[in-house]
Amino acid sequence: MATQNLTAATFEQTVTENDIVLVDFWAAWCGPCRMFAPVYEAASEKHADLVFGKVDTEAERELAAAARIMSIPTLMVFREGILVYAQPGAMPAQPLEELIAAVRAADMDAVRAELAEQEVAEAGSDEGPVLDPAGAS
């Protein structure tokens, strides 16, 4: 399956209704985004069972802000509606393949348990999140 453009209107439904969703936050003027685009497109062709979304941060400024995108490209990966990976920077093909394999193999019961522990810790603290969202993988 080729990549699909995501908007504020389609983002949440796409993430919650599909098992694994990769999302590339990008912009046309961004050199590293243009370098990552063919790698991402090739992975989408290779892994037709996964959803590969793209969010144009220029057209979807509010969505990018809601996702706290500070640098592009940023790749986010959701599994079962849970953010399991978030990292800025263009990724070469082999590390992207390794990431996809790791997400497929992730023990989601363990991920949910870790998130529950994090929520308990955050509820008792005014210091904010204990773990970085990328640490949930």
PyMOL commands that place a pseudoatom at each C-alpha (Angstrom):
pseudoatom trace, name=CA, resn=MET, resi=1, chain=A, elem=C, hetatm=0, pos=[0.000, 0.000, 0.000]
pseudoatom trace, name=CA, resn=ALA, resi=2, chain=A, elem=C, hetatm=0, pos=[1.305, 3.417, -0.901]
pseudoatom trace, name=CA, resn=THR, resi=3, chain=A, elem=C, hetatm=0, pos=[1.486, 6.242, 1.577]
pseudoatom trace, name=CA, resn=GLN, resi=4, chain=A, elem=C, hetatm=0, pos=[-1.657, 8.207, 2.316]
pseudoatom trace, name=CA, resn=ASN, resi=5, chain=A, elem=C, hetatm=0, pos=[-2.043, 11.841, 3.275]
pseudoatom trace, name=CA, resn=LEU, resi=6, chain=A, elem=C, hetatm=0, pos=[-3.459, 12.347, 6.752]
pseudoatom trace, name=CA, resn=THR, resi=7, chain=A, elem=C, hetatm=0, pos=[-5.313, 15.432, 7.894]
pseudoatom trace, name=CA, resn=ALA, resi=8, chain=A, elem=C, hetatm=0, pos=[-6.776, 16.623, 11.166]
pseudoatom trace, name=CA, resn=ALA, resi=9, chain=A, elem=C, hetatm=0, pos=[-10.055, 15.068, 9.998]
pseudoatom trace, name=CA, resn=THR, resi=10, chain=A, elem=C, hetatm=0, pos=[-8.566, 11.614, 9.273]
pseudoatom trace, name=CA, resn=PHE, resi=11, chain=A, elem=C, hetatm=0, pos=[-5.640, 11.282, 11.684]
pseudoatom trace, name=CA, resn=GLU, resi=12, chain=A, elem=C, hetatm=0, pos=[-7.362, 9.931, 14.812]
pseudoatom trace, name=CA, resn=GLN, resi=13, chain=A, elem=C, hetatm=0, pos=[-9.567, 7.468, 12.940]
pseudoatom trace, name=CA, resn=THR, resi=14, chain=A, elem=C, hetatm=0, pos=[-6.598, 6.167, 10.954]
pseudoatom trace, name=CA, resn=VAL, resi=15, chain=A, elem=C, hetatm=0, pos=[-4.512, 5.645, 14.102]
pseudoatom trace, name=CA, resn=THR, resi=16, chain=A, elem=C, hetatm=0, pos=[-7.276, 4.001, 16.137]
pseudoatom trace, name=CA, resn=GLU, resi=17, chain=A, elem=C, hetatm=0, pos=[-8.777, 1.769, 13.430]
pseudoatom trace, name=CA, resn=ASN, resi=18, chain=A, elem=C, hetatm=0, pos=[-5.542, 0.166, 12.185]
pseudoatom trace, name=CA, resn=ASP, resi=19, chain=A, elem=C, hetatm=0, pos=[-3.152, -2.141, 14.026]
pseudoatom trace, name=CA, resn=ILE, resi=20, chain=A, elem=C, hetatm=0, pos=[0.122, -0.456, 13.019]
pseudoatom trace, name=CA, resn=VAL, resi=21, chain=A, elem=C, hetatm=0, pos=[0.315, 3.071, 11.615]
pseudoatom trace, name=CA, resn=LEU, resi=22, chain=A, elem=C, hetatm=0, pos=[3.508, 4.915, 10.727]
pseudoatom trace, name=CA, resn=VAL, resi=23, chain=A, elem=C, hetatm=0, pos=[3.206, 8.675, 10.323]
pseudoatom trace, name=CA, resn=ASP, resi=24, chain=A, elem=C, hetatm=0, pos=[5.792, 10.883, 8.625]
pseudoatom trace, name=CA, resn=PHE, resi=25, chain=A, elem=C, hetatm=0, pos=[5.478, 14.572, 9.533]
pseudoatom trace, name=CA, resn=TRP, resi=26, chain=A, elem=C, hetatm=0, pos=[7.136, 16.513, 6.697]
pseudoatom trace, name=CA, resn=ALA, resi=27, chain=A, elem=C, hetatm=0, pos=[7.192, 19.694, 4.618]
pseudoatom trace, name=CA, resn=ALA, resi=28, chain=A, elem=C, hetatm=0, pos=[8.025, 20.300, 0.958]
pseudoatom trace, name=CA, resn=TRP, resi=29, chain=A, elem=C, hetatm=0, pos=[10.807, 22.800, 1.780]
pseudoatom trace, name=CA, resn=CYS, resi=30, chain=A, elem=C, hetatm=0, pos=[12.609, 20.339, 4.096]
pseudoatom trace, name=CA, resn=GLY, resi=31, chain=A, elem=C, hetatm=0, pos=[15.705, 18.724, 2.551]
pseudoatom trace, name=CA, resn=PRO, resi=32, chain=A, elem=C, hetatm=0, pos=[15.891, 15.782, 4.992]
pseudoatom trace, name=CA, resn=CYS, resi=33, chain=A, elem=C, hetatm=0, pos=[12.143, 15.209, 4.406]
pseudoatom trace, name=CA, resn=ARG, resi=34, chain=A, elem=C, hetatm=0, pos=[12.765, 14.924, 0.659]
pseudoatom trace, name=CA, resn=MET, resi=35, chain=A, elem=C, hetatm=0, pos=[15.620, 12.478, 1.347]
pseudoatom trace, name=CA, resn=PHE, resi=36, chain=A, elem=C, hetatm=0, pos=[13.434, 10.325, 3.619]
pseudoatom trace, name=CA, resn=ALA, resi=37, chain=A, elem=C, hetatm=0, pos=[10.385, 10.310, 1.303]
pseudoatom trace, name=CA, resn=PRO, resi=38, chain=A, elem=C, hetatm=0, pos=[11.604, 7.590, -1.136]
pseudoatom trace, name=CA, resn=VAL, resi=39, chain=A, elem=C, hetatm=0, pos=[12.784, 5.385, 1.757]
pseudoatom trace, name=CA, resn=TYR, resi=40, chain=A, elem=C, hetatm=0, pos=[9.379, 5.739, 3.420]
pseudoatom trace, name=CA, resn=GLU, resi=41, chain=A, elem=C, hetatm=0, pos=[7.518, 5.117, 0.143]
pseudoatom trace, name=CA, resn=ALA, resi=42, chain=A, elem=C, hetatm=0, pos=[9.581, 1.969, -0.537]
pseudoatom trace, name=CA, resn=ALA, resi=43, chain=A, elem=C, hetatm=0, pos=[8.804, 0.643, 2.944]
pseudoatom trace, name=CA, resn=SER, resi=44, chain=A, elem=C, hetatm=0, pos=[5.099, 1.304, 2.361]
pseudoatom trace, name=CA, resn=GLU, resi=45, chain=A, elem=C, hetatm=0, pos=[5.243, -0.813, -0.798]
pseudoatom trace, name=CA, resn=LYS, resi=46, chain=A, elem=C, hetatm=0, pos=[7.112, -3.598, 0.998]
pseudoatom trace, name=CA, resn=HIS, resi=47, chain=A, elem=C, hetatm=0, pos=[4.758, -3.668, 4.010]
pseudoatom trace, name=CA, resn=ALA, resi=48, chain=A, elem=C, hetatm=0, pos=[1.342, -3.435, 2.364]
pseudoatom trace, name=CA, resn=ASP, resi=49, chain=A, elem=C, hetatm=0, pos=[-0.368, -4.686, 5.545]
pseudoatom trace, name=CA, resn=LEU, resi=50, chain=A, elem=C, hetatm=0, pos=[0.661, -1.548, 7.463]
pseudoatom trace, name=CA, resn=VAL, resi=51, chain=A, elem=C, hetatm=0, pos=[-0.645, 1.992, 7.130]
pseudoatom trace, name=CA, resn=PHE, resi=52, chain=A, elem=C, hetatm=0, pos=[1.942, 4.587, 6.112]
pseudoatom trace, name=CA, resn=GLY, resi=53, chain=A, elem=C, hetatm=0, pos=[0.564, 8.086, 6.592]
pseudoatom trace, name=CA, resn=LYS, resi=54, chain=A, elem=C, hetatm=0, pos=[2.078, 11.445, 5.799]
pseudoatom trace, name=CA, resn=VAL, resi=55, chain=A, elem=C, hetatm=0, pos=[1.220, 14.760, 7.419]
pseudoatom trace, name=CA, resn=ASP, resi=56, chain=A, elem=C, hetatm=0, pos=[2.198, 17.916, 5.552]
pseudoatom trace, name=CA, resn=THR, resi=57, chain=A, elem=C, hetatm=0, pos=[3.082, 20.187, 8.474]
pseudoatom trace, name=CA, resn=GLU, resi=58, chain=A, elem=C, hetatm=0, pos=[2.525, 23.298, 6.344]
pseudoatom trace, name=CA, resn=ALA, resi=59, chain=A, elem=C, hetatm=0, pos=[-1.033, 22.315, 5.403]
pseudoatom trace, name=CA, resn=GLU, resi=60, chain=A, elem=C, hetatm=0, pos=[-1.815, 20.750, 8.801]
pseudoatom trace, name=CA, resn=ARG, resi=61, chain=A, elem=C, hetatm=0, pos=[-0.250, 23.213, 11.240]
pseudoatom trace, name=CA, resn=GLU, resi=62, chain=A, elem=C, hetatm=0, pos=[-2.766, 22.539, 14.023]
pseudoatom trace, name=CA, resn=LEU, resi=63, chain=A, elem=C, hetatm=0, pos=[-2.280, 18.772, 13.746]
pseudoatom trace, name=CA, resn=ALA, resi=64, chain=A, elem=C, hetatm=0, pos=[1.508, 19.192, 13.818]
pseudoatom trace, name=CA, resn=ALA, resi=65, chain=A, elem=C, hetatm=0, pos=[1.196, 21.434, 16.872]
pseudoatom trace, name=CA, resn=ALA, resi=66, chain=A, elem=C, hetatm=0, pos=[-1.117, 18.954, 18.608]
pseudoatom trace, name=CA, resn=ALA, resi=67, chain=A, elem=C, hetatm=0, pos=[1.455, 16.209, 17.921]
pseudoatom trace, name=CA, resn=ARG, resi=68, chain=A, elem=C, hetatm=0, pos=[4.157, 18.502, 19.381]
pseudoatom trace, name=CA, resn=ILE, resi=69, chain=A, elem=C, hetatm=0, pos=[6.260, 18.338, 16.234]
pseudoatom trace, name=CA, resn=MET, resi=70, chain=A, elem=C, hetatm=0, pos=[9.351, 20.451, 16.859]
pseudoatom trace, name=CA, resn=SER, resi=71, chain=A, elem=C, hetatm=0, pos=[11.584, 19.193, 14.039]
pseudoatom trace, name=CA, resn=ILE, resi=72, chain=A, elem=C, hetatm=0, pos=[10.920, 17.539, 10.704]
pseudoatom trace, name=CA, resn=PRO, resi=73, chain=A, elem=C, hetatm=0, pos=[10.916, 14.978, 9.447]
pseudoatom trace, name=CA, resn=THR, resi=74, chain=A, elem=C, hetatm=0, pos=[9.485, 13.281, 12.511]
pseudoatom trace, name=CA, resn=LEU, resi=75, chain=A, elem=C, hetatm=0, pos=[8.373, 9.670, 12.376]
pseudoatom trace, name=CA, resn=MET, resi=76, chain=A, elem=C, hetatm=0, pos=[5.705, 8.442, 14.777]
pseudoatom trace, name=CA, resn=VAL, resi=77, chain=A, elem=C, hetatm=0, pos=[4.562, 4.838, 15.012]
pseudoatom trace, name=CA, resn=PHE, resi=78, chain=A, elem=C, hetatm=0, pos=[1.297, 3.751, 16.608]
pseudoatom trace, name=CA, resn=ARG, resi=79, chain=A, elem=C, hetatm=0, pos=[0.312, 0.201, 17.449]
pseudoatom trace, name=CA, resn=GLU, resi=80, chain=A, elem=C, hetatm=0, pos=[-3.211, -0.561, 18.602]
pseudoatom trace, name=CA, resn=GLY, resi=81, chain=A, elem=C, hetatm=0, pos=[-3.755, 3.199, 18.891]
pseudoatom trace, name=CA, resn=ILE, resi=82, chain=A, elem=C, hetatm=0, pos=[-0.786, 3.647, 21.247]
pseudoatom trace, name=CA, resn=LEU, resi=83, chain=A, elem=C, hetatm=0, pos=[2.207, 5.798, 20.368]
pseudoatom trace, name=CA, resn=VAL, resi=84, chain=A, elem=C, hetatm=0, pos=[5.169, 3.407, 20.590]
pseudoatom trace, name=CA, resn=TYR, resi=85, chain=A, elem=C, hetatm=0, pos=[7.829, 5.451, 18.768]
pseudoatom trace, name=CA, resn=ALA, resi=86, chain=A, elem=C, hetatm=0, pos=[8.469, 9.114, 18.036]
pseudoatom trace, name=CA, resn=GLN, resi=87, chain=A, elem=C, hetatm=0, pos=[11.754, 10.442, 16.733]
pseudoatom trace, name=CA, resn=PRO, resi=88, chain=A, elem=C, hetatm=0, pos=[12.798, 13.358, 14.522]
pseudoatom trace, name=CA, resn=GLY, resi=89, chain=A, elem=C, hetatm=0, pos=[15.268, 12.905, 11.701]
pseudoatom trace, name=CA, resn=ALA, resi=90, chain=A, elem=C, hetatm=0, pos=[15.492, 11.114, 8.378]
pseudoatom trace, name=CA, resn=MET, resi=91, chain=A, elem=C, hetatm=0, pos=[15.935, 7.367, 8.784]
pseudoatom trace, name=CA, resn=PRO, resi=92, chain=A, elem=C, hetatm=0, pos=[17.855, 5.116, 6.389]
pseudoatom trace, name=CA, resn=ALA, resi=93, chain=A, elem=C, hetatm=0, pos=[16.105, 2.035, 4.961]
pseudoatom trace, name=CA, resn=GLN, resi=94, chain=A, elem=C, hetatm=0, pos=[17.710, -0.611, 7.218]
pseudoatom trace, name=CA, resn=PRO, resi=95, chain=A, elem=C, hetatm=0, pos=[16.943, 1.122, 10.548]
pseudoatom trace, name=CA, resn=LEU, resi=96, chain=A, elem=C, hetatm=0, pos=[13.373, 1.693, 9.309]
pseudoatom trace, name=CA, resn=GLU, resi=97, chain=A, elem=C, hetatm=0, pos=[13.050, -2.032, 8.574]
pseudoatom trace, name=CA, resn=GLU, resi=98, chain=A, elem=C, hetatm=0, pos=[14.416, -2.838, 12.037]
pseudoatom trace, name=CA, resn=LEU, resi=99, chain=A, elem=C, hetatm=0, pos=[11.933, -0.427, 13.615]
pseudoatom trace, name=CA, resn=ILE, resi=100, chain=A, elem=C, hetatm=0, pos=[9.038, -2.033, 11.750]
pseudoatom trace, name=CA, resn=ALA, resi=101, chain=A, elem=C, hetatm=0, pos=[10.173, -5.483, 12.891]
pseudoatom trace, name=CA, resn=ALA, resi=102, chain=A, elem=C, hetatm=0, pos=[10.441, -4.276, 16.505]
pseudoatom trace, name=CA, resn=VAL, resi=103, chain=A, elem=C, hetatm=0, pos=[6.968, -2.737, 16.415]
pseudoatom trace, name=CA, resn=ARG, resi=104, chain=A, elem=C, hetatm=0, pos=[5.512, -5.941, 14.966]
pseudoatom trace, name=CA, resn=ALA, resi=105, chain=A, elem=C, hetatm=0, pos=[7.211, -7.960, 17.736]
pseudoatom trace, name=CA, resn=ALA, resi=106, chain=A, elem=C, hetatm=0, pos=[6.316, -5.613, 20.606]
pseudoatom trace, name=CA, resn=ASP, resi=107, chain=A, elem=C, hetatm=0, pos=[4.491, -7.142, 23.565]
pseudoatom trace, name=CA, resn=MET, resi=108, chain=A, elem=C, hetatm=0, pos=[1.537, -4.773, 23.707]
pseudoatom trace, name=CA, resn=ASP, resi=109, chain=A, elem=C, hetatm=0, pos=[0.403, -6.079, 27.111]
pseudoatom trace, name=CA, resn=ALA, resi=110, chain=A, elem=C, hetatm=0, pos=[3.795, -4.997, 28.484]
pseudoatom trace, name=CA, resn=VAL, resi=111, chain=A, elem=C, hetatm=0, pos=[3.507, -1.630, 26.710]
pseudoatom trace, name=CA, resn=ARG, resi=112, chain=A, elem=C, hetatm=0, pos=[0.039, -1.031, 28.190]
pseudoatom trace, name=CA, resn=ALA, resi=113, chain=A, elem=C, hetatm=0, pos=[1.312, -2.016, 31.667]
pseudoatom trace, name=CA, resn=GLU, resi=114, chain=A, elem=C, hetatm=0, pos=[4.245, 0.411, 31.332]
pseudoatom trace, name=CA, resn=LEU, resi=115, chain=A, elem=C, hetatm=0, pos=[1.883, 3.203, 30.258]
pseudoatom trace, name=CA, resn=ALA, resi=116, chain=A, elem=C, hetatm=0, pos=[-0.404, 2.481, 33.212]
pseudoatom trace, name=CA, resn=GLU, resi=117, chain=A, elem=C, hetatm=0, pos=[2.567, 2.713, 35.588]
pseudoatom trace, name=CA, resn=GLN, resi=118, chain=A, elem=C, hetatm=0, pos=[3.601, 5.991, 33.957]
pseudoatom trace, name=CA, resn=GLU, resi=119, chain=A, elem=C, hetatm=0, pos=[0.100, 7.422, 34.401]
pseudoatom trace, name=CA, resn=VAL, resi=120, chain=A, elem=C, hetatm=0, pos=[0.134, 6.481, 38.091]
pseudoatom trace, name=CA, resn=ALA, resi=121, chain=A, elem=C, hetatm=0, pos=[3.552, 8.100, 38.538]
pseudoatom trace, name=CA, resn=GLU, resi=122, chain=A, elem=C, hetatm=0, pos=[2.419, 11.247, 36.717]
pseudoatom trace, name=CA, resn=ALA, resi=123, chain=A, elem=C, hetatm=0, pos=[-0.746, 11.495, 38.815]
pseudoatom trace, name=CA, resn=GLY, resi=124, chain=A, elem=C, hetatm=0, pos=[1.388, 11.770, 41.940]
pseudoatom trace, name=CA, resn=SER, resi=125, chain=A, elem=C, hetatm=0, pos=[3.803, 14.322, 40.505]
pseudoatom trace, name=CA, resn=ASP, resi=126, chain=A, elem=C, hetatm=0, pos=[3.634, 17.848, 39.160]
pseudoatom trace, name=CA, resn=GLU, resi=127, chain=A, elem=C, hetatm=0, pos=[6.855, 17.320, 37.214]
pseudoatom trace, name=CA, resn=GLY, resi=128, chain=A, elem=C, hetatm=0, pos=[5.257, 15.984, 34.002]
pseudoatom trace, name=CA, resn=PRO, resi=129, chain=A, elem=C, hetatm=0, pos=[5.937, 12.759, 32.128]
pseudoatom trace, name=CA, resn=VAL, resi=130, chain=A, elem=C, hetatm=0, pos=[8.360, 10.258, 33.598]
pseudoatom trace, name=CA, resn=LEU, resi=131, chain=A, elem=C, hetatm=0, pos=[9.094, 8.567, 30.268]
pseudoatom trace, name=CA, resn=ASP, resi=132, chain=A, elem=C, hetatm=0, pos=[9.611, 9.974, 26.810]
pseudoatom trace, name=CA, resn=PRO, resi=133, chain=A, elem=C, hetatm=0, pos=[6.907, 8.702, 24.380]
pseudoatom trace, name=CA, resn=ALA, resi=134, chain=A, elem=C, hetatm=0, pos=[9.665, 7.080, 22.313]
pseudoatom trace, name=CA, resn=GLY, resi=135, chain=A, elem=C, hetatm=0, pos=[10.581, 5.014, 25.363]
pseudoatom trace, name=CA, resn=ALA, resi=136, chain=A, elem=C, hetatm=0, pos=[7.270, 3.163, 25.203]
pseudoatom trace, name=CA, resn=SER, resi=137, chain=A, elem=C, hetatm=0, pos=[8.465, 0.761, 22.519]
for i in range(1, 137): cmd.bond("trace and resi %d" % i, "trace and resi %d" % (i + 1))
show_as sticks, trace
zoom trace
